[in-house]
Amino acid sequence: MRLLFTCRPAIGHFEPLAPLARVAEARGHVVAFASGEPITTRARSAGFRSESAGLSIDESIAARMRSGIVYTELKETRSVAFGRWFPGIEAPAILADLDRICADFHPDIMVHELSEFAAPVAASSAGIPWVTVGYGPLLRPEFAVSAGQTAAPMWRERGLAMPPWGGLYRHLYVDPCPPAMQIAAVSELPAVVGIRPAGAPRTILPSVPRVPGRVYVTFGTLWNSGPAAVDRLRRTVAGAAEAASEVVVTVGNDTNPAILGPQPRHVSVRRFVPQDELLPTCSGLVCHGGAGTLIAGLRWGVPALLLPQRADQFYNAECAGGARIALVLQPEEANCMSIAEAVRDLLADVALAARVAAAGAELMGMPDASEVLDRIERLASS
């Protein structure tokens, strides 16, 4: 079988696809990725065949700015991202390249992440099925409808009938979200298969004992640069340090840990620590609410305090907070004192810990990448 994977030119959109691609290659299937930089290089360095397609992330941002989308000043960015940016700017740019790659690669099936809207058009043109892979709770239905309206010209120009939601979910949706924080609309999709984190066991078995009072603080790799972000991280670390017996902070490989200034002895600031090594030892997690970090915390049963900032983080925080499996502080609420108080609650709330453990057990009970690939193989062969 030949599988073509496509994604937006951003690391967080590549990572949900990589486990499926690795399993496919291990089974002897032929795999290729199509995206812009830095994903072209990232996929190649991960050992995959990688084709340049569409805009690089820098070109995409420049095109978005030329279009008049003032993205960074918005709190709720998803309505604009899915309404105009992803289907209206990025998708048309990658579509012609996908046609070229399909003609050369001859895929049996395409696998695209939720934000890449050209793959359904290219796959439909090629007469092959496609699979949509999510990276958090299901996209709000109204945003999917808006994305479909923006993507419609690509379908019309080819004389194709567009499925609902711009082609999202048409044949199979791969859902990484634990049921506890998923929205009800997922039940309306034609076919859904869950997927647990790559390499995760069926049960939560930390390799080392959990350290009482140890808290991990991270704002991921994208939302931790710039004066405002650094000030926010300093405030967060100070609040966590007031409440926790030990604080481990990561600032990303491109950021100097010294940027946070002198810290108390019980605060350790590092560039990067593998989350699956650190989280099993932690009693609490303080983060921005990115889907990857949030789900990693649930995987290891670590209660989280979410401090959303941009992109999908407010939505993730809404879903997790509504399910009572995380504490949430909105930007206007987050100061050193409120963060310290929330971290104390995080470490002391036995009921919260039990709900998080239950959500983690749900997550670990979901199919692994190998089982999901079984479904993809059957779809391609049918």
Summary of the structure (lengths in Angstrom):
residues: 382
radius of gyration: 20.7
end to end distance: 12.3
largest distance: 65.2
contacts: 1370
relative contact order: 0.12
helix: 49%
strand: 14%
